[in-house]
Amino acid sequence: MTVHASPDFDVAIIGGGPAGAATASYLARAGVRCVVFEHAIFPRAHVGESLVPASTRVFKDLDFLQTMEEAGFVRKYGAAWTASPAPQAPGKQQMSMNWDGLAPDCRAEISFQNQNYTYHVNRETFDLLLLKHAEKCGATIYEGVRVNRVHFDPDAPVRVEFGIGRKTFEVSAHMVVDASGRKTFLGNQLRLRVRDPVFDQFALHTWFDDYDRRAWAAAPGQEDYLFIHFVPVQNTWIWQIPISAGTTSIGVVTQRRNFAAAREERERFFWQTIAAREDLHAPLRKANQLRPLKEEGDYSYGMRQVCGERFVLVGDAARFVDPIFSTGVSIALNAARFVCPDILAALESGNFAAAAFRNYDAITHRGMRNWYEFISLYYRLNILFTYFINHVGHRLEMLKLLQGDVYDEDEPPVLKRMREAVSEVEHDDNHVWHALLNDLTNKAFQPSV
Protein backbone atom coordinates (compact mmCIF):
# COMPACT_ATOMS: atom_id res chain seq x y z
CA MET A 1 0.00 0.00 0.00
CA THR A 2 1.23 3.51 -0.82
CA VAL A 3 0.22 6.36 1.51
CA HIS A 4 0.36 9.89 0.09
CA ALA A 5 -1.12 11.98 2.89
CA SER A 6 1.26 13.90 5.15
CA PRO A 7 0.86 12.65 8.74
CA ASP A 8 1.92 14.21 12.06
CA PHE A 9 4.82 11.74 12.34
CA ASP A 10 6.55 9.25 10.11
CA VAL A 11 6.49 6.43 12.68
CA ALA A 12 4.49 5.96 15.89
CA ILE A 13 5.96 3.59 18.49
CA ILE A 14 3.87 2.02 21.25
CA GLY A 15 6.03 1.39 24.31
CA GLY A 16 9.15 3.06 25.64
CA GLY A 17 10.99 0.02 26.95
CA PRO A 18 14.24 -1.25 25.38
CA ALA A 19 12.63 -2.26 22.07
CA GLY A 20 10.73 1.00 21.66
CA ALA A 21 13.50 3.29 22.87
CA ALA A 22 16.13 1.59 20.69
CA THR A 23 13.85 1.73 17.63
CA ALA A 24 13.18 5.40 18.27
CA SER A 25 16.89 6.10 18.68
CA TYR A 26 17.83 4.37 15.42
CA LEU A 27 15.07 6.15 13.50
CA ALA A 28 15.57 9.59 15.01
CA ARG A 29 19.31 9.43 14.31
CA ALA A 30 18.37 8.77 10.67
CA GLY A 31 16.20 11.89 10.59
CA VAL A 32 12.84 10.12 10.94
CA ARG A 33 10.04 11.97 12.73
CA CYS A 34 9.02 9.42 15.33
CA VAL A 35 6.90 9.52 18.49
CA VAL A 36 6.91 7.12 21.44
CA PHE A 37 3.83 6.47 23.60
CA GLU A 38 4.68 5.04 27.02
CA HIS A 39 1.97 4.17 29.53
CA ALA A 40 4.21 4.48 32.60
CA ILE A 41 6.17 7.45 33.86
CA PHE A 42 9.83 6.49 34.08
CA PRO A 43 11.55 5.35 36.19
CA ARG A 44 9.15 2.45 36.53
CA ALA A 45 9.46 -0.69 38.63
CA HIS A 46 10.80 -3.64 36.62
CA VAL A 47 12.56 -6.91 37.31
CA GLY A 48 16.36 -6.63 37.06
CA GLU A 49 18.06 -7.93 33.96
CA SER A 50 21.33 -9.60 33.04
CA LEU A 51 22.37 -8.63 29.51
CA VAL A 52 24.22 -10.73 26.95
CA PRO A 53 27.01 -9.43 24.67
CA ALA A 54 24.75 -9.12 21.61
CA SER A 55 23.29 -6.03 23.33
CA THR A 56 26.62 -4.22 23.11
CA ARG A 57 26.46 -4.00 19.31
CA VAL A 58 23.30 -1.90 19.63
CA PHE A 59 24.79 0.31 22.35
CA LYS A 60 27.70 1.03 20.01
CA ASP A 61 25.40 1.76 17.07
CA LEU A 62 23.45 4.28 19.14
CA ASP A 63 26.46 5.90 20.85
CA PHE A 64 25.00 4.69 24.13
CA LEU A 65 27.93 2.66 25.39
CA GLN A 66 29.48 5.58 27.29
CA THR A 67 26.17 6.16 29.05
CA MET A 68 26.18 2.52 30.17
CA GLU A 69 29.68 2.95 31.56
CA GLU A 70 28.86 6.18 33.35
CA ALA A 71 25.75 4.64 34.93
CA GLY A 72 27.98 2.30 36.93
CA PHE A 73 26.05 -0.90 36.19
CA VAL A 74 27.63 -4.09 37.51
CA ARG A 75 29.90 -5.56 34.86
CA LYS A 76 29.06 -9.07 33.76
CA TYR A 77 32.06 -11.11 32.63
CA GLY A 78 30.26 -14.44 32.41
CA ALA A 79 27.60 -16.79 33.66
CA ALA A 80 27.48 -20.07 35.54
CA TRP A 81 25.02 -22.89 36.04
CA THR A 82 25.10 -24.83 39.31
CA ALA A 83 23.57 -27.90 40.90
CA SER A 84 23.98 -29.46 44.34
CA PRO A 85 26.19 -29.87 46.27
CA ALA A 86 27.51 -26.47 47.35
CA PRO A 87 30.13 -24.81 45.14
CA GLN A 88 32.94 -25.25 47.68
CA ALA A 89 32.21 -28.91 48.30
CA PRO A 90 34.15 -31.75 46.66
CA GLY A 91 32.49 -33.12 43.56
CA LYS A 92 30.61 -29.90 42.87
CA GLN A 93 28.60 -29.67 39.70
CA GLN A 94 29.24 -26.25 38.23
CA MET A 95 29.78 -25.06 34.70
CA SER A 96 30.61 -21.58 33.60
CA MET A 97 31.46 -19.43 30.64
CA ASN A 98 33.59 -16.35 30.51
CA TRP A 99 33.39 -13.80 27.69
CA ASP A 100 37.13 -13.27 27.98
CA GLY A 101 38.01 -16.96 27.99
CA LEU A 102 37.02 -17.79 24.44
CA ALA A 103 38.97 -19.64 21.81
CA PRO A 104 41.10 -17.30 19.65
CA ASP A 105 38.81 -17.50 16.63
CA CYS A 106 35.88 -16.38 18.76
CA ARG A 107 37.66 -13.40 20.25
CA ALA A 108 36.91 -11.54 17.07
CA GLU A 109 33.24 -11.65 17.96
CA ILE A 110 33.96 -10.14 21.37
CA SER A 111 36.55 -7.62 20.18
CA PHE A 112 34.06 -6.55 17.54
CA GLN A 113 32.10 -5.18 20.50
CA ASN A 114 35.31 -3.71 21.93
CA GLN A 115 34.87 -5.18 25.40
CA ASN A 116 34.87 -8.57 27.05
CA TYR A 117 31.97 -7.92 29.38
CA THR A 118 28.36 -6.86 29.36
CA TYR A 119 26.16 -5.62 32.23
CA HIS A 120 23.67 -6.52 34.92
CA VAL A 121 21.17 -3.67 34.99
CA ASN A 122 18.59 -2.19 37.28
CA ARG A 123 15.85 -1.88 34.68
CA GLU A 124 14.36 1.16 36.39
CA THR A 125 17.58 3.05 35.65
CA PHE A 126 18.46 1.38 32.36
CA ASP A 127 15.06 1.91 30.74
CA LEU A 128 14.99 5.55 31.82
CA LEU A 129 18.46 6.21 30.39
CA LEU A 130 17.63 4.55 27.07
CA LEU A 131 14.35 6.42 26.69
CA LYS A 132 16.05 9.72 27.47
CA HIS A 133 18.67 8.82 24.88
CA ALA A 134 15.92 8.36 22.28
CA GLU A 135 14.63 11.82 23.16
CA LYS A 136 18.14 13.24 22.89
CA CYS A 137 18.41 11.66 19.43
CA GLY A 138 15.31 13.59 18.37
CA ALA A 139 12.34 11.35 19.12
CA THR A 140 9.18 12.82 20.64
CA ILE A 141 8.34 11.06 23.90
CA TYR A 142 4.93 10.93 25.61
CA GLU A 143 4.98 9.30 29.05
CA GLY A 144 1.96 8.56 31.21
CA VAL A 145 -0.33 8.14 28.21
CA ARG A 146 -2.59 5.22 27.41
CA VAL A 147 -2.93 4.09 23.81
CA ASN A 148 -6.54 3.06 23.27
CA ARG A 149 -6.55 1.93 19.67
CA VAL A 150 -4.68 2.09 16.38
CA HIS A 151 -6.90 2.91 13.40
CA PHE A 152 -5.83 1.52 10.04
CA ASP A 153 -7.99 3.49 7.62
CA PRO A 154 -7.72 2.66 3.90
CA ASP A 155 -5.67 5.12 1.87
CA ALA A 156 -4.98 7.34 4.88
CA PRO A 157 -2.29 7.58 7.54
CA VAL A 158 -2.47 5.35 10.60
CA ARG A 159 -4.21 7.08 13.52
CA VAL A 160 -3.07 6.38 17.08
CA GLU A 161 -5.78 7.17 19.62
CA PHE A 162 -4.50 7.77 23.15
CA GLY A 163 -5.70 9.16 26.43
CA ILE A 164 -4.20 11.61 28.88
CA GLY A 165 -6.30 11.75 31.99
CA ARG A 166 -9.93 11.94 30.86
CA LYS A 167 -9.14 13.45 27.47
CA THR A 168 -8.63 11.56 24.23
CA PHE A 169 -6.22 12.63 21.49
CA GLU A 170 -5.00 11.34 18.14
CA VAL A 171 -1.83 11.58 16.10
CA SER A 172 -1.26 10.21 12.62
CA ALA A 173 1.74 8.38 11.18
CA HIS A 174 2.71 6.43 8.09
CA MET A 175 3.11 3.28 10.21
CA VAL A 176 3.20 1.99 13.77
CA VAL A 177 5.76 -0.10 15.68
CA ASP A 178 4.36 -2.16 18.54
CA ALA A 179 7.00 -2.30 21.27
CA SER A 180 4.48 -2.69 24.10
CA GLY A 181 6.21 -5.72 25.62
CA ARG A 182 4.10 -8.46 27.16
CA LYS A 183 1.05 -6.20 26.92
CA THR A 184 1.20 -7.08 23.18
CA PHE A 185 -1.06 -4.16 22.23
CA LEU A 186 -1.45 -4.81 18.50
CA GLY A 187 -1.25 -8.55 19.02
CA ASN A 188 -4.41 -8.28 21.08
CA GLN A 189 -6.14 -5.66 18.95
CA LEU A 190 -5.52 -7.54 15.70
CA ARG A 191 -6.05 -10.97 17.33
CA LEU A 192 -2.57 -12.14 16.39
CA ARG A 193 -1.50 -13.53 19.75
CA VAL A 194 -1.35 -17.30 20.18
CA ARG A 195 -0.49 -19.24 23.31
CA ASP A 196 2.70 -21.27 23.21
CA PRO A 197 1.82 -24.99 23.02
CA VAL A 198 4.81 -26.11 25.11
CA PHE A 199 6.00 -23.46 27.56
CA ASP A 200 3.81 -22.14 30.36
CA GLN A 201 6.24 -20.63 32.81
CA PHE A 202 5.79 -18.22 35.71
CA ALA A 203 8.30 -16.46 37.93
CA LEU A 204 8.45 -15.22 41.53
CA HIS A 205 11.24 -12.79 42.32
CA THR A 206 12.53 -10.22 44.79
CA TRP A 207 15.70 -8.35 45.79
CA PHE A 208 18.04 -9.10 48.69
CA ASP A 209 20.64 -6.96 50.40
CA ASP A 210 23.77 -8.30 52.12
CA TYR A 211 23.64 -11.64 50.29
CA ASP A 212 27.18 -12.97 49.97
CA ARG A 213 27.72 -13.72 46.28
CA ARG A 214 31.40 -14.51 46.87
CA ALA A 215 30.50 -18.00 48.09
CA TRP A 216 29.64 -18.94 44.51
CA ALA A 217 32.86 -17.74 42.92
CA ALA A 218 34.93 -20.71 41.82
CA ALA A 219 37.63 -18.21 40.80
CA PRO A 220 38.34 -14.54 41.55
CA GLY A 221 35.94 -12.20 39.77
CA GLN A 222 33.09 -14.69 39.40
CA GLU A 223 31.03 -13.31 42.27
CA ASP A 224 29.31 -10.97 39.80
CA TYR A 225 28.49 -13.66 37.25
CA LEU A 226 24.90 -14.41 36.36
CA PHE A 227 24.12 -17.66 38.20
CA ILE A 228 21.42 -20.13 37.25
CA HIS A 229 20.82 -22.63 40.05
CA PHE A 230 19.19 -25.96 39.20
CA VAL A 231 16.83 -27.40 41.82
CA PRO A 232 15.36 -30.92 42.17
CA VAL A 233 11.93 -29.70 41.08
CA GLN A 234 11.22 -30.63 37.48
CA ASN A 235 11.44 -27.77 34.97
CA THR A 236 12.20 -25.26 37.72
CA TRP A 237 15.27 -23.10 38.22
CA ILE A 238 16.51 -20.07 40.18
CA TRP A 239 18.22 -16.95 38.84
CA GLN A 240 20.79 -14.90 40.74
CA ILE A 241 21.48 -11.48 39.19
CA PRO A 242 23.73 -8.81 40.77
CA ILE A 243 21.91 -5.46 40.70
CA SER A 244 24.54 -3.48 42.57
CA ALA A 245 27.51 -4.13 44.85
CA GLY A 246 25.16 -5.06 47.69
CA THR A 247 21.84 -5.95 46.03
CA THR A 248 20.96 -9.23 44.32
CA SER A 249 17.85 -10.25 42.40
CA ILE A 250 16.66 -13.80 43.13
CA GLY A 251 13.88 -15.36 41.08
CA VAL A 252 12.21 -18.76 40.87
CA VAL A 253 10.93 -19.81 37.44
CA THR A 254 8.52 -22.73 37.34
CA GLN A 255 5.53 -24.15 35.49
CA ARG A 256 1.96 -22.95 35.93
CA ARG A 257 0.99 -26.22 37.62
CA ASN A 258 3.41 -25.37 40.44
CA PHE A 259 2.21 -21.78 40.67
CA ALA A 260 -0.20 -21.52 43.62
CA ALA A 261 -3.22 -19.21 43.50
CA ALA A 262 -2.96 -17.58 46.93
CA ARG A 263 -0.20 -15.08 47.71
CA GLU A 264 0.63 -16.86 50.98
CA GLU A 265 1.03 -20.13 49.11
CA ARG A 266 3.30 -18.47 46.55
CA GLU A 267 5.51 -17.14 49.34
CA ARG A 268 5.70 -20.65 50.75
CA PHE A 269 6.48 -22.14 47.33
CA PHE A 270 9.26 -19.61 46.74
CA TRP A 271 11.04 -20.49 49.97
CA GLN A 272 10.36 -24.24 49.69
CA THR A 273 11.92 -24.24 46.22
CA ILE A 274 14.99 -22.38 47.45
CA ALA A 275 15.18 -24.70 50.47
CA ALA A 276 15.78 -27.57 48.01
CA ARG A 277 19.24 -26.02 47.67
CA GLU A 278 20.47 -25.52 51.24
CA ASP A 279 23.66 -23.92 49.90
CA LEU A 280 21.44 -21.14 48.53
CA HIS A 281 18.73 -21.16 51.19
CA ALA A 282 20.93 -20.61 54.24
CA PRO A 283 22.67 -17.42 53.06
CA LEU A 284 19.41 -15.98 51.66
CA ARG A 285 17.69 -16.42 55.00
CA LYS A 286 20.48 -14.37 56.56
CA ALA A 287 20.14 -11.64 53.94
CA ASN A 288 17.71 -8.74 54.04
CA GLN A 289 14.75 -9.05 51.65
CA LEU A 290 14.22 -5.57 50.21
CA ARG A 291 10.94 -6.01 48.34
CA PRO A 292 7.79 -8.13 48.51
CA LEU A 293 7.67 -11.04 46.11
CA LYS A 294 6.54 -10.07 42.62
CA GLU A 295 5.10 -12.44 40.07
CA GLU A 296 5.56 -12.54 36.32
CA GLY A 297 3.18 -14.49 34.08
CA ASP A 298 2.29 -14.65 30.39
CA TYR A 299 5.78 -16.00 29.75
CA SER A 300 4.99 -18.01 26.67
CA TYR A 301 3.24 -16.77 23.55
CA GLY A 302 3.82 -16.01 19.91
CA MET A 303 2.15 -14.10 17.07
CA ARG A 304 0.61 -15.30 13.83
CA GLN A 305 2.64 -12.60 12.11
CA VAL A 306 5.19 -10.01 13.26
CA CYS A 307 4.59 -7.52 10.47
CA GLY A 308 1.72 -6.49 8.27
CA GLU A 309 0.43 -3.57 6.27
CA ARG A 310 1.74 -0.45 8.06
CA PHE A 311 2.82 -2.22 11.26
CA VAL A 312 5.62 -4.28 12.79
CA LEU A 313 5.98 -5.96 16.18
CA VAL A 314 9.31 -5.88 18.01
CA GLY A 315 10.73 -7.41 21.20
CA ASP A 316 8.35 -9.03 23.66
CA ALA A 317 5.41 -7.65 21.68
CA ALA A 318 6.34 -10.19 18.99
CA ARG A 319 7.41 -13.27 20.98
CA PHE A 320 8.35 -14.45 24.44
CA VAL A 321 9.28 -17.93 25.59
CA ASP A 322 11.38 -18.29 28.74
CA PRO A 323 14.20 -16.21 30.27
CA ILE A 324 16.55 -19.11 31.04
CA PHE A 325 19.42 -17.60 29.02
CA SER A 326 18.62 -13.97 29.89
CA THR A 327 17.98 -12.89 26.31
CA GLY A 328 14.93 -10.63 26.62
CA VAL A 329 16.63 -7.23 26.37
CA SER A 330 19.08 -8.47 23.74
CA ILE A 331 16.24 -9.72 21.54
CA ALA A 332 14.42 -6.40 21.98
CA LEU A 333 17.48 -4.30 21.13
CA ASN A 334 18.42 -6.39 18.12
CA ALA A 335 14.86 -6.37 16.86
CA ALA A 336 15.21 -2.59 16.68
CA ARG A 337 18.51 -2.97 14.82
CA PHE A 338 16.99 -5.35 12.27
CA VAL A 339 13.67 -3.60 11.70
CA CYS A 340 14.91 -0.05 11.15
CA PRO A 341 16.51 -0.62 7.69
CA ASP A 342 13.17 -1.94 6.42
CA ILE A 343 11.33 1.01 7.97
CA LEU A 344 13.73 3.50 6.39
CA ALA A 345 13.32 1.82 3.00
CA ALA A 346 9.53 1.88 3.37
CA LEU A 347 9.58 5.58 4.23
CA GLU A 348 11.74 6.31 1.22
CA SER A 349 9.57 4.34 -1.20
CA GLY A 350 6.21 5.16 0.37
CA ASN A 351 5.36 1.46 0.32
CA PHE A 352 4.20 0.15 3.70
CA ALA A 353 2.80 -3.21 2.62
CA ALA A 354 3.72 -6.28 4.68
CA ALA A 355 6.24 -7.31 2.01
CA ALA A 356 8.20 -4.12 2.70
CA PHE A 357 9.31 -5.65 6.01
CA ARG A 358 10.22 -9.09 4.66
CA ASN A 359 13.91 -8.81 5.62
CA TYR A 360 13.01 -8.09 9.23
CA ASP A 361 10.40 -10.83 9.14
CA ALA A 362 12.94 -13.40 7.90
CA ILE A 363 15.69 -12.40 10.35
CA THR A 364 13.46 -12.26 13.40
CA HIS A 365 11.79 -15.59 12.63
CA ARG A 366 15.20 -17.20 12.15
CA GLY A 367 16.44 -15.90 15.48
CA MET A 368 13.25 -16.80 17.34
CA ARG A 369 13.27 -20.30 15.87
CA ASN A 370 16.88 -20.88 16.95
CA TRP A 371 16.25 -19.56 20.47
CA TYR A 372 13.14 -21.68 20.79
CA GLU A 373 14.98 -24.81 19.68
CA PHE A 374 17.87 -24.08 22.06
CA ILE A 375 15.57 -23.56 25.03
CA SER A 376 13.49 -26.62 24.15
CA LEU A 377 16.60 -28.79 24.03
CA TYR A 378 17.75 -27.40 27.36
CA TYR A 379 14.46 -28.22 29.07
CA ARG A 380 14.24 -31.66 27.52
CA LEU A 381 17.64 -32.78 28.83
CA ASN A 382 19.50 -30.38 31.12
CA ILE A 383 22.63 -32.51 31.36
CA LEU A 384 23.07 -32.31 27.59
CA PHE A 385 23.60 -28.58 27.95
CA THR A 386 26.23 -29.28 30.63
CA TYR A 387 27.99 -31.74 28.34
CA PHE A 388 28.01 -29.48 25.27
CA ILE A 389 29.14 -26.31 27.07
CA ASN A 390 32.11 -28.18 28.54
CA HIS A 391 33.00 -30.16 25.40
CA VAL A 392 35.97 -28.67 23.55
CA GLY A 393 34.40 -29.49 20.20
CA HIS A 394 31.10 -27.77 20.95
CA ARG A 395 31.96 -25.02 23.42
CA LEU A 396 32.64 -22.31 20.83
CA GLU A 397 29.28 -22.75 19.07
CA MET A 398 27.49 -22.90 22.42
CA LEU A 399 29.12 -19.64 23.50
CA LYS A 400 28.00 -17.97 20.30
CA LEU A 401 24.42 -18.98 21.04
CA LEU A 402 24.64 -17.86 24.64
CA GLN A 403 25.95 -14.43 23.70
CA GLY A 404 23.04 -13.90 21.31
CA ASP A 405 24.41 -14.88 17.90
CA VAL A 406 21.31 -16.69 16.65
CA TYR A 407 20.31 -14.69 13.57
CA ASP A 408 22.88 -15.53 10.88
CA GLU A 409 22.17 -19.22 10.26
CA ASP A 410 18.93 -21.07 9.58
CA GLU A 411 20.12 -23.58 12.14
CA PRO A 412 23.48 -23.48 13.94
CA PRO A 413 25.08 -26.93 13.49
CA VAL A 414 25.34 -27.46 17.24
CA LEU A 415 21.53 -27.43 17.55
CA LYS A 416 21.27 -30.30 15.08
CA ARG A 417 23.87 -32.28 17.03
CA MET A 418 22.06 -31.61 20.31
CA ARG A 419 18.75 -32.71 18.81
CA GLU A 420 20.34 -35.93 17.52
CA ALA A 421 21.76 -36.57 21.00
CA VAL A 422 18.34 -36.05 22.60
CA SER A 423 16.79 -38.48 20.10
CA GLU A 424 19.42 -41.09 20.94
CA VAL A 425 18.68 -40.77 24.66
CA GLU A 426 14.92 -40.87 24.11
CA HIS A 427 15.07 -44.08 22.11
CA ASP A 428 17.43 -45.95 24.44
CA ASP A 429 15.82 -46.90 27.75
CA ASN A 430 19.20 -48.11 28.99
CA HIS A 431 21.06 -44.90 28.18
CA VAL A 432 22.79 -43.47 31.26
CA TRP A 433 20.93 -40.17 30.70
CA HIS A 434 17.49 -41.60 29.94
CA ALA A 435 16.18 -41.14 33.48
CA LEU A 436 17.22 -37.48 33.34
CA LEU A 437 14.82 -36.57 30.51
CA ASN A 438 12.32 -33.86 31.49
CA ASP A 439 8.74 -33.85 30.26
CA LEU A 440 8.17 -30.14 29.55
CA THR A 441 9.31 -30.17 25.93
CA ASN A 442 9.06 -33.85 25.09
CA LYS A 443 6.28 -33.22 22.55
CA ALA A 444 8.43 -30.64 20.78
CA PHE A 445 10.66 -33.44 19.48
CA GLN A 446 7.96 -35.85 18.37
CA PRO A 447 7.26 -36.01 14.63
CA SER A 448 3.98 -34.55 13.40
CA VAL A 449 1.32 -37.03 12.33
N, C-alpha and C positions, 0 to 999 in steps of 0.2 A: 504494500500500500504506500502511496506517495501522499504526503501531507503538505499542503501549500500555505495554509494559514500561519500567521506569525503568532506564536504563543508567548506567555509571560516568561517561560524558561525553556531551555532546550531539553533538559532532563530533570524529572522529579524523582527523588529517592525517598523511600519510606523506611525509616530506621537510621539512627545515628551511631549504631554500634560499629565494631571493626569493619564489617563488610560495607556498610553505608558510608562511613567516614573515609575509608580507603578509596572507594569508588568516586566519591565527591572530590577527593584530593587529586586523583589521577585526572579526572575530567576538568576540574577547575584549572589545573596547571596547563592543560591543553587549550585553555580559552573558552571552555564550554560554560554556558550559563546554567548552573545547576542549583537546585534547592533541596535541602534535607529536612524532613519532617520527623521529629523525635518526640515520642509520647512523654518520656521522662524529662526531668530537669537534672542535668549532670552536675556533680557526680551522683551516680545512682548505685544502690547496693547491687553487687553481683559476685558470684562465686569466683574465687581466685583462679588464675590460669597459669599453666606451665607451657611456654611456647616451644616450638621446634624450629630448627635452623631455616626451614623454608620461609619463615616469616621475615627473616633478615633481608632477603632480596627485595621485598616490598618496601621495607623501611629505607633501604638505600635508594630505590626508585623515587621515593617521595621526599628525600632529604629529611627523613625523620629519625635517622639513626642517632644523631647527636642529641636529640630530645630524649630518646630512650636512655642514653648514657647519663645525661644530666638529671634525669628523674631518680637515679639511684636504685633502680630495680635490682633484685638479687640476681646475680649472674648464674646461669645454668650451664654447667660444663658437661653434663651427662645425665643419665637416668639409670636406675637399677630396679630389678625385680627380685623380690625375696620370698622365701617360704620358711617355715619352721625347720630347724630350731633357730635360736637367736643368732644374730650375725657374728658374735664373738665366740660362739661355741664351736667345738670341733665338728667337722662334717657339715658345716653350714651349706645351705643351698641358696646361693646368691649369684646373680648374673648382672653384668653392668655393661654400659657402653659409654664411651667418652669421645666427644666431638674432636678432641685433639689427638686421640690415639688411633687414628685411622691408618689404613694401609696407604703407602705413598701415592698410588694412583687415585685414591679418593680425596686426598688433601686438596686437590684442585677444586673439588666441589665446595669445600669449606673455605679455602682461600678466596674463592670467587666472591664469598660474602665478607671477606676481609676480617673475619674474626672466628675464633674457635669456640664460641659460646653463644648462647641465646639468653632468654630471661624468664624468670618467674615474675608474674605481674599481679599487683592489686588491680583488679579490673575497674574499680571505681576511679582510680587515678589514670590508668592506661586509656580507658575509653574517653575520659574527659580530654586528655592531651591530644588524642588522635582526632577527636571532633573539632577541637580548637585549631588543630593544624589544617583541617579541611577549610575552616573559615578563613584562616590566614592565607590559604592558597586561592581564595576567591569565591568559595561556595557560600550561598545564603543558607543560614541555619535557623530553623524554628524549633525551639524546645518547648516542652509542656503543651504540645498540641496533639489532638487526637484525629487521625485520619478516619473518616467515616466510610468513604467509598471512592473508588476510581471509576470514572465514567469514560467508556470507550465509544464515543460517538462516531458514526461513519463519516469519513471525509472531513474531519475536524480534529483539532488537537485533543489530546487526552486532558480530562478535567479531574483534578484531585480535590475532593471535598473534605474539609477538615474543620474541626471545632476548636475554638479558644473560649473557655468558659461556657456561657450559654449561647454564644454567637457562632454562626456557621459561615465559612468563607470558601472560596475556590481559587485555585490557580490553574493555569493551563500549561501544557508541555508537549513536546513532540512524542515523548515516551516516558515510561516509568520503570524504575528499578526497585524491586521489592527486596529490601534488606532488613526486614522486620524480625528476623531471628525466628525463634520457635513460635512466635505468634502467627507466622506464615499468613500475612494479611491477604495477599492475592491468591495464595493457595486455597484459602477458605472461600474468598469471594467468588473465584472462578471454579470452585469445586475440583481442584487439581490434587489435593492432598490425599494420599493413600497410606494406610497403616502398614508398617513393616511386617511381613509375615513371619519373621524369625525373632527379631529382637524386641524385647519389651522391658527395658531396664528403667530403674528408678535410682535416685541417689539421695542420701542423707549426709549433710556436711555441716561443719562448723570450724571456728578458728580457736587455736590454743596459744597461750603465751607460756614462756618458760618450759617448753618441751625440748628436751635435749636431743637434737638431731645428730650430734656427734657419735652417739652410740651405734649408728648405722653405717658410719664411714669405714669401709674396709681399707681405705688408703687416705692420706691427707688430702683435703679438698673435696671429699665426696659428701660431706655433711649437707651441702646445698644441692645435691642431686634431687631430681624427681624420683620418688620411690613409689613403686607399686607393690603392695604386700598381698600375697595370696593367702587365702584362709580356707579351712576345710569345710566350706559351705559351697555347694556346687554353683558355678557361674556367678560367684560373688568375689569382690576384691576391694582393697582399700587404697586410696591415694594419699600421699603425703607430699604437700607442695609448700616450700618455703615462701612466705609472703614478705617477710622482712627478717632482720637479724634475730628477732625474738619471737616472731609470730609464724605459726604453721597452720595451713589448712589441712584438715583431715576429713575424708569423705568415704562413705561406704556405698558402693554400687552393687545392686542386686536385681533380681527379677521381680516382676509385679507380684507373683504368688507369695513372695517373702515379705511384701511391703504391707504392713499392718494398717488398718483403717484409722485407729485412734492414735492421737499424738502421744499419749503415754506409752502405748505399745511400740510406737516407732522409736521412742527414746530407749526403751528396753532392748529392742532389736539392735539398735546401733551399738550399744555397749556389750550386748551378748556376742555380736559378731566380732568386735574388737577383742573381747575376752578369749576368743578362740586362738589368738596369738598373744600369749602372756608377755612375750618380749616387747610387744607394742602396747598392751593394755596397762601394764604396771607404770611405765613412765607417763602415759597420758592421764592416768588417775592422779598423778602428782602435779600435773600441769594445771594451769588456770584456763578454764573454758571461757572465751571472751564473748561468744554469741550463742543465742538459742539455736537448736538444730533447725536447718532449713532443708526443704525437700525440693527435688527437681524431678519432674515427670516429663511425659511426651518425648522420651528420648529416641524414639524409633519411628521414622516416617519417611516417605519419599513423595515425589510429585510425578504426575503423569507426563508433565513437560516442564522444562525449566526456562523456556522462552517461547514467545508467541508474537502475534502482531502487536507491536508497540509496547512490549514488556519483556523483562528478563527477571529471573529470580537468582539471588546470590547468597552464599553462605548458608546459615541454618534455615533460611527461608526456602531453600531449594532441597535440602537433604540433611538428615541427622541420624546417626546410627548409635554410636556408643563412644564414650570418651577415653577408652582404655589406653590409647597411645597419645592422648593430649593433642589432638589435631584440629580442634574446633576453630581457633583463631587463625591458624595457618590456612585452613581451607577457605575461611572467609576472606582473608587478605589476598590470597592468590586468585580467588574468584574475581575480585576487583581487578587484579592485574590482567586476567584473561579476557574479561568482558569488555573492558574499555576500548581496545582496538576495534572491535565490532561496532560499538556505539559510535565511535568517531567516524567510522566509514559510513554508517547509516545516516549520521547527521550531514555528512558531506554529499551523499547521493540523494538524500531525501526519501530513501526507501527504508521503511520500518517494518517490513513483513518479517515473519518468523525466520525465513531463510537468510535474512541479513545477519542473523546471530548464529549461523551454523558452525562457525569455528569455535565460538565459546561453547556451544552445545556439545560438540564432539569432545573438546578437551575436558570439560567438567564431567561428562558422563564417563570418560575413560578414567579419570582420577577417582571418581566415586566408586566405580566398579572395582578398581584395584584396592581401595581402602576396605570396601565391603568384604572382598574375598580374603584380605589379610586378617581382618577382625574375625571373620567366620572361622578361618583356620585356627586362629588362636583359641577361640572358645571351644572348638571341637576337641582339641588336644593340646592343652597348655604346655606339656613337656616337649612337644615338637618345637615350639617357639624357643624353649631353653636350649635344645639341641642345635638348632640352626643358628642362633645368635652366637653360640660359642664355637661353632664349627669353622675352621679356617677357610674352607671352601665356599661357605655361604655367608660369612659374617659381613663382607663388604656390601653385598646386595641387600642384606637385612638392614644394615645401617642406612643405606640410601632410602629405603622405605620409611624407616623410623624418623628420618629427618625431613620427610615430606616430599620426596622425589617420586611421585606416583603418576605423573601426567604424561610422560614422554613415550611410554610403551603401552601397547594394547594389553599386554600382560607381562610383567617382569618375570624372567625365567624362574626365579626362586619360588614364586607362587605356584607354578606348575609342579615343581619338585616337591613342595610341601603338600600339595593336594594329592600327588601320587603316594606320598608317604602315609597320609591319612587313610587313603583307600587300602593300602597294604595292611595297616593296623586293623581297620574295620573288618576286613575279610579273613583275618587270622585270629581265631579265638584264643590261640595259644601264644600270641605275640606278647612280649613282656610289657608292652604299653597298652594292651587291649583294655584292661580294667580301668585305665586312666581316661578313657574317652568320656567326654561330657555330652549331655543330651541337648543342649540349647540349640546348636546349629546342625544337628545330625541330618535333618531333612534338607538342608542346603546342599548336601553332597549326594543326594539320591537322584538318579536319573528321572526325568519327567516321563510320564506314561500317558 
